[in-house]
């Protein structure tokens, strides 16, 4: 094979790689962790010392975030039993105080029970503090910054069960207690999945459902990135990255990209592809 033929064979794949890498996106928001305790839901419809942690993988406005619906399933992971929304007024106040028009990819949003402290609405993401999780997260208390959905179709309490549960987020309110068609992302645990647990593994991969029970005060968290890898532990990491790999994904990829700085691996792919494109044009001349 001569040089000209080799270049021709390489050009299209490399150009495709450039395009696919630059445009590759997963879910706009993902569940990153949740914690179970032995309590019961209080008046705000969430157990007082449980929490759910989300990570943004794209820049999102307050309106976009408030349009999502999230909740959990029953212990058998066979039906949806709660539906919550982020409070638009609260989200707008966070952005206004930060002088921003949107929340950046890499932002961590915590929804927690009342026993885990007051809401933390400080938000100050910038290029100099991508490893400062406190600057890149907000913590919403159930009943305040996160509220039960105004409909009553799926409107119970978030009470994470040790024998099984699915934490989900959807683009709109599910039409029934078994409707997962609008799910954006979900994580859960169960040794014998029901309809919701099975749907989660079908839609997001087997790794999205931990195949074990968890005990009181244990958290289930993602140890990796967009390709989820779950584990459970008694040491939760509310509002912060979970592990080294999770840190690399959130701090060194999502946040840096959101601020307009290409990650090193992507920059190298771009450089190689642009070189190939230039070579292609020169050979054609």
C-alpha positions as MATLAB code, in Angstrom:
seq = 'XXXXXXXXXXXXXXXXXXXXXXXXXXXXXXXXXXXXXXXXXXXXXXXXXXXXXXXXXXXXXXXXXXXXXXXXXXXXXXXXXXXXXXXXXXXXXXXXXXXXXXXXXXXXXXXXXXXXXXXXXXXXXXXXXXXXXXXXXXXXXXXXXXXXXXXXXXXXXXXXXXXXXXXXXXXXXXXXXXXXXXXXXXXXXXXXXXXXXXXXXXXXXXXXXXXXXXXXXXXXXXXXXXXXXXXXXXXXXXXXXXXXXXXXXXXXXXXXXXXXXXXXXXXXXXXXXXXXXXXXXXXXX';
ca = [
       0.000    0.000    0.000;
       1.491    3.375   -1.019;
       1.495    6.513    1.136;
      -1.319    8.219   -0.759;
      -3.607    5.214   -0.342;
      -2.787    4.974    3.359;
      -3.615    8.630    3.950;
      -6.913    8.240    2.117;
      -7.850    5.301    4.291;
      -6.999    7.202    7.475;
      -8.610   10.556    6.711;
     -12.278    9.700    6.976;
     -11.999    7.666   10.201;
      -9.965   10.393   11.867;
     -12.318   13.143   10.749;
     -15.250   11.091   12.047;
     -13.403   10.639   15.347;
     -12.908   14.384   15.632;
     -16.597   15.051   15.071;
     -17.820   12.302   17.357;
     -15.483   13.293   20.197;
     -16.400   16.955   19.979;
     -20.108   16.184   19.946;
     -20.243   13.170   22.251;
     -22.730   13.682   25.079;
     -24.523   11.478   27.544;
     -27.409   12.319   29.829;
     -27.681   15.998   30.731;
     -27.920   15.091   34.415;
     -26.957   11.872   36.197;
     -27.501   10.348   39.615;
     -24.084   10.057   41.286;
     -24.900    8.847   44.808;
     -27.691    8.228   47.301;
     -27.764    7.312   50.980;
     -30.105    5.092   52.963;
     -30.852    5.364   56.700;
     -33.258    3.665   59.060;
     -35.576    6.638   59.429;
     -38.995    7.471   58.066;
     -40.115   10.300   55.815;
     -41.023   13.505   57.623;
     -43.389   16.299   56.651;
     -41.220   17.296   53.695;
     -41.711   13.809   52.205;
     -38.101   12.682   52.512;
     -36.311   10.852   55.323;
     -34.577   13.493   57.425;
     -31.024   12.153   57.065;
     -31.069   10.654   53.568;
     -29.784   12.376   50.449;
     -29.563   12.087   46.676;
     -26.701   13.563   44.664;
     -26.918   14.568   41.008;
     -24.149   15.681   38.624;
     -24.737   17.902   35.596;
     -22.991   16.696   32.455;
     -24.119   19.697   30.393;
     -24.642   23.381   31.133;
     -28.292   23.821   32.127;
     -30.484   26.822   32.859;
     -32.670   27.021   35.945;
     -35.739   26.527   33.763;
     -34.304   23.358   32.231;
     -33.453   21.938   35.661;
     -36.875   22.772   37.064;
     -38.442   20.888   34.158;
     -36.976   17.565   35.308;
     -38.832   15.198   37.614;
     -37.064   12.812   39.995;
     -37.908   10.322   42.695;
     -37.528    6.722   43.795;
     -39.217    3.345   43.509;
     -40.664    0.950   46.059;
     -38.449   -1.640   47.779;
     -39.370   -4.275   45.187;
     -38.240   -1.881   42.403;
     -41.534   -2.687   40.696;
     -43.227    0.748   40.742;
     -42.490    4.451   41.157;
     -43.679    5.920   44.441;
     -42.435    9.516   44.533;
     -42.077   12.470   42.199;
     -40.168   15.646   43.035;
     -39.004   18.756   41.176;
     -36.291   21.353   41.704;
     -37.794   24.665   42.785;
     -37.400   27.250   40.012;
     -37.407   30.263   42.338;
     -34.586   28.769   44.396;
     -32.528   27.914   41.310;
     -32.971   31.407   39.877;
     -31.835   32.946   43.162;
     -28.656   30.821   43.102;
     -27.783   31.922   39.581;
     -28.603   35.546   40.300;
     -26.288   35.600   43.318;
     -23.537   33.930   41.289;
     -23.962   36.344   38.378;
     -24.574   33.460   35.996;
     -27.248   32.508   33.479;
     -26.786   28.742   33.838;
     -25.352   25.933   35.947;
     -22.136   24.482   34.543;
     -21.422   20.862   33.719;
     -19.673   19.329   36.722;
     -22.045   21.005   39.163;
     -23.170   18.710   41.993;
     -26.761   19.129   43.203;
     -27.730   17.511   46.502;
     -31.306   16.955   47.654;
     -31.308   16.138   51.353;
     -33.513   15.668   54.390;
     -33.944   18.349   57.037;
     -31.562   16.717   59.540;
     -28.566   17.192   57.230;
     -28.296   20.920   57.749;
     -29.686   24.006   56.050;
     -29.695   24.640   52.332;
     -26.361   25.717   50.861;
     -27.111   27.978   47.919;
     -23.625   29.422   47.490;
     -22.290   28.775   43.997;
     -19.061   30.118   42.545;
     -17.635   27.964   39.749;
     -14.598   29.366   37.966;
     -11.450   28.278   36.201;
      -9.327   28.526   39.325;
     -11.339   26.232   41.558;
     -12.359   23.126   39.584;
     -11.277   20.912   42.504;
     -13.227   22.955   45.063;
     -16.447   20.930   45.287;
     -17.977   23.396   47.756;
     -17.853   26.098   45.090;
     -19.382   23.776   42.515;
     -22.320   22.379   44.475;
     -25.649   23.456   45.872;
     -27.563   21.613   48.580;
     -31.345   21.726   48.499;
     -33.525   20.652   51.406;
     -36.564   18.573   50.602;
     -39.675   20.713   50.942;
     -37.743   23.903   50.119;
     -35.392   23.864   47.123;
     -36.807   20.489   46.072;
     -40.547   19.959   46.329;
     -43.068   17.232   45.758;
     -44.558   17.303   42.253;
     -47.858   19.246   42.246;
     -49.797   16.358   40.696;
     -50.938   13.361   42.708;
     -50.337   10.663   40.085;
     -47.003    9.629   41.638;
     -46.567   11.664   44.743;
     -45.312    9.666   47.696;
     -42.247   10.036   49.891;
     -38.556    9.372   49.224;
     -37.680    6.665   51.737;
     -34.729    4.647   50.412;
     -35.104    0.968   51.265;
     -32.241   -1.370   52.072;
     -33.672   -4.353   50.211;
     -34.046   -2.443   46.970;
     -34.640    0.989   45.456;
     -34.173    2.964   42.247;
     -33.363    6.677   42.207;
     -34.407    8.153   38.864;
     -34.651   11.448   37.009;
     -36.869   12.008   33.987;
     -37.560   14.657   31.373;
     -41.229   14.794   32.410;
     -43.659   13.270   34.882;
     -44.116    9.540   34.238;
     -47.600    8.746   32.984;
     -47.975    5.835   35.411;
     -46.162    4.135   38.274;
     -44.367    1.877   35.767;
     -43.587    4.404   33.007;
     -39.815    4.739   32.505;
     -39.910    6.071   28.932;
     -38.846    9.566   29.984;
     -35.989    8.481   32.229;
     -32.791   10.460   31.645;
     -30.795    8.466   34.162;
     -31.245    6.124   37.115;
     -29.223    4.157   39.649;
     -30.387    1.542   42.107;
     -29.821   -1.652   44.019;
     -31.745   -4.933   44.181;
     -30.945   -8.641   44.241;
     -34.160   -9.532   42.414;
     -35.177   -6.542   40.257;
     -38.808   -5.713   39.564;
     -40.147   -3.897   36.503;
     -38.408   -0.597   37.310;
     -35.095   -2.239   38.221;
     -35.201   -4.294   35.035;
     -35.989   -1.209   32.950;
     -32.993    0.596   34.456;
     -30.581   -2.175   33.441;
     -32.149   -2.280   29.986;
     -31.961    1.480   29.428;
     -28.686    2.332   31.183;
     -26.778   -0.948   31.446;
     -26.423   -3.704   34.022;
     -23.832   -1.674   35.947;
     -26.522    0.870   36.874;
     -28.128   -1.553   39.341;
     -26.059   -2.833   42.257;
     -26.936   -6.488   42.787;
     -27.039   -6.440   46.575;
     -28.940   -5.178   49.586;
     -27.627   -2.242   51.595;
     -27.848   -1.645   55.310;
     -28.929    1.419   57.230;
     -26.549    4.369   56.842;
     -24.961    2.949   53.687;
     -24.623    4.932   50.484;
     -24.581    3.647   46.909;
     -22.286    5.670   44.696;
     -20.696    5.825   41.284;
     -16.962    5.143   41.468;
     -16.406    6.008   37.808;
     -17.851    8.459   35.281;
     -20.404    8.397   32.486;
     -19.856    4.631   32.288;
     -21.149    3.924   35.765;
     -19.537    1.534   38.259;
     -21.376    1.194   41.570;
     -20.346    0.255   45.071;
     -21.839    0.689   48.526;
     -20.151    2.021   51.655;
     -20.880    3.443   55.090;
     -18.770    6.506   54.261;
     -20.946    8.701   52.053;
     -19.529   11.693   50.197;
     -22.451   14.107   50.086;
     -21.728   17.050   47.788;
     -18.225   15.924   46.840;
     -16.643   13.590   44.303;
     -16.632    9.920   45.280;
     -13.331    8.351   44.180;
     -10.245    9.141   42.116;
     -11.951    8.082   38.872;
     -15.129    9.967   39.774;
     -12.970   13.003   40.529;
     -11.217   12.798   37.163;
     -14.593   12.669   35.404;
     -16.231   15.523   37.306;
     -13.341   17.866   38.062;
     -10.891   17.236   35.243;
     -13.306   16.530   32.400;
     -16.785   17.990   32.962;
     -15.757   21.186   34.736;
     -12.734   21.973   32.605;
     -14.720   21.361   29.410;
     -17.596   23.503   30.714;
     -15.155   26.359   31.224;
     -13.982   26.059   27.622;
     -10.660   24.312   28.258;
     -10.341   21.066   26.262;
      -9.207   18.027   28.229;
      -5.712   16.767   27.156;
      -6.951   13.555   25.507;
      -9.516   15.419   23.451;
      -6.988   18.074   22.478;
      -4.649   15.358   21.180;
      -7.456   13.744   19.142;
      -8.342   17.121   17.677;
      -4.693   17.790   16.777;
      -4.275   14.396   15.088;
      -7.532   14.733   13.170;
      -6.756   18.270   11.999;
      -3.330   17.111   10.832;
      -4.960   14.290    8.892;
      -7.465   16.695    7.317;
      -4.631   19.011    6.217;
      -2.671   16.101    4.782;
      -5.759   14.920    2.883;
      -6.204   18.299    1.277;
      -2.497   18.516    0.346;
      -2.519   15.044   -1.237;
      -5.578   15.917   -3.305;
      -3.816   19.028   -4.606;
];
